[in-house]
Structure formats: C-alpha cells, structure tokens
Amino acid sequence: SSNGRAGSRNYTDGELDILLDIVEALLPTGELEWESVAAEYNKIISAKFPTMSRRMVRDCDSLRNKFKGLRNIRKPTGDPTCPPTVVRAKRIQKAIESRQGVIDF
C-alpha cells in the first residue's frame, strides 16, 4: 500500500459516499467530532457489510486524512473532470469553515 501500513485498502466509491454523508451531517471541527465520524462510519460499514466489516474498519486518522486528501485535490470544482467526491468534499469543507467561524465568535 502507498502509506506503508499493512492491510490498508483503498476506499471504494461506496465507502467515500458513507464518509462524506457523515462528515456533511456532523461537520467535524475537532478530535472528538472526528472520533464520532469514525464511530458512525464503522457502525454503518458493519451493518452494510457484515461479512467483510472487520477488513473495512477505519480509524479516525484514516477517515480524516482521506477527507483532507479529497478536499485538497487541486481541481476547480467547475472542471467537468473533477470527481463528484472532490466537488462534494470541497463544498463540505466550506460548511465546516462556516461553522468554525460561528464557533470562534
């Protein structure tokens, strides 16, 4: 694997959709909220893929890094070749930043 961790797998489109659904719902801004993202993600994965769920469990850091990787891809969201998951991650990031602005007040 590219990050050198034994047993880590690439995310499927379905897994990315689950991750983005949760991040969009929770708009995590800190460690505890990312722990909630991981707990919810793994709960959904276990329910959807009961026979494979042990191989599919992701930790908080893996999920946060995947989201950051998507949102940091350098393609304009109006570019027709920009993947929908990247467009969505960038939109969710704007919502997180708006929420942080409110929290900071």
Residue frames relative to the residue before (quaternion, step in Angstrom):
aa qw qx qy qz dx dy dz
S 1.0000 0.0000 0.0000 0.0000 0.00 0.00 0.00
S 0.6287 -0.5999 0.3498 0.3498 3.55 -1.10 0.64
N 0.7345 0.4010 -0.2578 0.4830 3.61 1.01 -0.61
G 0.5517 -0.6759 0.3588 0.3317 3.55 1.28 0.19
R 0.5431 0.6044 -0.4213 0.4028 3.61 1.22 0.01
A 0.4557 -0.6851 0.4943 0.2804 3.55 -0.82 0.97
G 0.8419 0.2389 -0.1678 0.4538 3.53 -1.01 0.84
S 0.5252 0.6155 -0.4520 0.3754 3.63 1.13 -0.04
R 0.1903 -0.7906 0.5772 0.0748 3.54 -1.03 0.85
N 0.5658 -0.5486 0.4777 0.3882 3.52 -1.30 0.28
Y 0.5038 -0.6314 0.4977 0.3160 3.54 -1.24 0.49
T 0.3658 -0.6841 0.5805 0.2473 3.56 -1.09 0.74
D 0.6579 -0.4797 0.3790 0.4399 3.60 -1.24 0.23
G 0.6342 0.5409 -0.3275 0.4449 3.58 1.02 -0.78
E 0.6522 0.5022 -0.3078 0.4773 3.57 1.01 -0.83
L 0.6369 0.5206 -0.3307 0.4626 3.59 0.99 -0.79
D 0.6366 0.5251 -0.3313 0.4574 3.58 0.99 -0.81
I 0.6390 0.5133 -0.3219 0.4739 3.59 0.98 -0.85
L 0.6545 0.5153 -0.3115 0.4572 3.58 0.88 -0.95
L 0.7041 0.4652 -0.2792 0.4581 3.59 0.79 -0.99
D 0.5914 0.5569 -0.3671 0.4532 3.62 1.07 -0.65
I 0.6970 0.4728 -0.2745 0.4640 3.57 0.89 -0.98
V 0.6543 0.5019 -0.3211 0.4656 3.59 0.89 -0.90
E 0.6475 0.5177 -0.3191 0.4592 3.58 1.00 -0.80
A 0.6739 0.4924 -0.2955 0.4648 3.59 1.01 -0.77
L 0.7800 0.3692 -0.1799 0.4722 3.60 0.90 -0.92
L 0.1316 -0.8196 0.5384 0.1448 3.61 1.17 -0.59
P 0.0088 0.8616 -0.5073 0.0155 3.60 0.69 1.07
T 0.1225 -0.8031 0.5807 0.0521 3.55 -0.99 0.88
G 0.8019 0.1919 -0.1122 0.5545 3.60 1.19 -0.18
E 0.7713 -0.3957 0.2579 0.4266 3.52 -1.37 0.16
L 0.6725 0.4988 -0.3135 0.4480 3.62 0.82 -0.92
E 0.6689 0.4914 -0.3081 0.4650 3.57 0.96 -0.81
W 0.6321 0.5018 -0.3365 0.4852 3.60 1.08 -0.63
E 0.5851 0.5414 -0.3692 0.4777 3.62 1.14 -0.55
S 0.6347 0.5171 -0.3224 0.4752 3.60 1.06 -0.75
V 0.6007 0.5422 -0.3501 0.4718 3.59 1.07 -0.76
A 0.6791 0.4950 -0.2968 0.4536 3.60 0.84 -0.97
A 0.6523 0.5159 -0.3232 0.4516 3.59 0.90 -0.88
E 0.6783 0.4836 -0.2865 0.4732 3.58 0.90 -0.93
Y 0.6269 0.5438 -0.3274 0.4517 3.59 0.97 -0.89
N 0.7158 0.4555 -0.2636 0.4590 3.57 0.77 -1.03
K 0.5976 0.5468 -0.3556 0.4662 3.59 1.15 -0.60
I 0.6738 0.4850 -0.2918 0.4750 3.60 0.92 -0.92
I 0.6394 0.5248 -0.3235 0.4595 3.59 0.94 -0.89
S 0.6575 0.5158 -0.3117 0.4521 3.61 0.92 -0.90
A 0.6716 0.4906 -0.2931 0.4716 3.58 1.03 -0.80
K 0.7181 0.4602 -0.2555 0.4552 3.60 0.94 -0.89
F 0.8066 0.1718 -0.0495 0.5634 3.56 1.02 -0.81
P 0.0594 -0.8654 0.4941 0.0582 3.61 0.68 1.03
T 0.7004 0.4708 -0.2955 0.4478 3.61 0.97 -0.69
M 0.7580 0.3648 -0.1898 0.5062 3.59 1.16 -0.53
S 0.4331 0.7710 -0.4243 0.1949 3.57 1.23 -0.33
R 0.6121 0.5607 -0.3807 0.4074 3.64 0.98 -0.65
R 0.6744 0.4743 -0.2945 0.4832 3.59 1.05 -0.72
M 0.7174 0.4840 -0.2341 0.4430 3.57 1.17 -0.58
V 0.4400 0.6980 -0.4623 0.3248 3.61 1.25 -0.09
R 0.1091 -0.7805 0.6146 0.0344 3.57 -1.02 0.89
D 0.3596 -0.7187 0.5414 0.2469 3.55 -1.08 0.66
C 0.7516 -0.4176 0.2910 0.4195 3.50 -1.39 0.29
D 0.6865 0.4945 -0.2949 0.4441 3.59 0.82 -0.98
S 0.6372 0.5324 -0.3260 0.4518 3.57 0.98 -0.84
L 0.6821 0.4862 -0.2834 0.4670 3.59 0.90 -0.94
R 0.6592 0.4988 -0.3119 0.4683 3.59 0.91 -0.89
N 0.6713 0.4979 -0.3011 0.4591 3.60 0.92 -0.87
K 0.6259 0.5217 -0.3447 0.4661 3.58 1.03 -0.71
F 0.6484 0.5065 -0.3213 0.4688 3.59 0.93 -0.86
K 0.6563 0.5066 -0.3125 0.4637 3.59 0.91 -0.92
G 0.6351 0.5371 -0.3280 0.4477 3.57 0.99 -0.79
L 0.6588 0.5009 -0.3064 0.4703 3.58 0.96 -0.86
R 0.7176 0.4632 -0.2739 0.4421 3.57 0.76 -1.00
N 0.6996 0.4777 -0.2683 0.4587 3.60 1.17 -0.52
I 0.4171 0.6879 -0.4932 0.3309 3.61 1.22 0.02
R 0.3483 -0.7766 0.4968 0.1698 3.55 -0.78 1.09
K 0.4156 0.6270 -0.5603 0.3467 3.52 0.14 1.33
P 0.4623 -0.6579 0.4976 0.3253 3.57 -0.89 0.78
T 0.5258 -0.6643 0.4263 0.3171 3.58 -0.92 0.87
G 0.6313 0.5249 -0.3404 0.4584 3.61 1.19 -0.33
D 0.4970 0.6516 -0.4202 0.3897 3.59 1.31 -0.21
P 0.4411 -0.7230 0.4557 0.2739 3.63 -0.64 1.05
T 0.6692 0.4821 -0.3160 0.4689 3.61 1.17 -0.37
C 0.4803 0.6492 -0.4511 0.3799 3.61 1.25 0.00
P 0.4434 -0.7167 0.4632 0.2741 3.63 -0.63 1.08
P 0.5976 -0.5971 0.3977 0.3580 3.60 -1.03 0.76
T 0.6287 0.5370 -0.3492 0.4409 3.61 1.03 -0.68
V 0.6399 0.5100 -0.3233 0.4752 3.60 1.08 -0.68
V 0.6218 0.5300 -0.3322 0.4713 3.59 0.97 -0.87
R 0.6828 0.4925 -0.2828 0.4596 3.55 0.90 -0.96
A 0.6482 0.5184 -0.3215 0.4558 3.61 0.93 -0.87
K 0.6493 0.5066 -0.3218 0.4670 3.60 0.97 -0.80
R 0.6429 0.5133 -0.3188 0.4707 3.60 1.02 -0.80
I 0.6515 0.5037 -0.3106 0.4747 3.59 0.96 -0.87
Q 0.6211 0.5447 -0.3449 0.4457 3.60 0.99 -0.78
K 0.6281 0.5263 -0.3370 0.4636 3.60 1.01 -0.77
A 0.6458 0.5102 -0.3170 0.4714 3.59 1.03 -0.79
I 0.6267 0.5236 -0.3322 0.4719 3.60 1.03 -0.79
E 0.6637 0.5000 -0.3059 0.4647 3.59 0.93 -0.89
S 0.6255 0.5212 -0.3395 0.4710 3.60 1.02 -0.72
R 0.6484 0.5102 -0.3115 0.4715 3.57 0.99 -0.87
Q 0.6417 0.5194 -0.3295 0.4582 3.60 0.95 -0.81
G 0.6173 0.5507 -0.3381 0.4487 3.58 1.03 -0.75
V 0.6542 0.4962 -0.2971 0.4874 3.54 1.05 -0.81
I 0.6531 0.5190 -0.3121 0.4547 3.59 0.94 -0.89
D 0.6688 0.5331 -0.3003 0.4224 3.59 0.94 -0.92
F 0.5697 0.6587 -0.3649 0.3292 3.55 1.14 -0.55
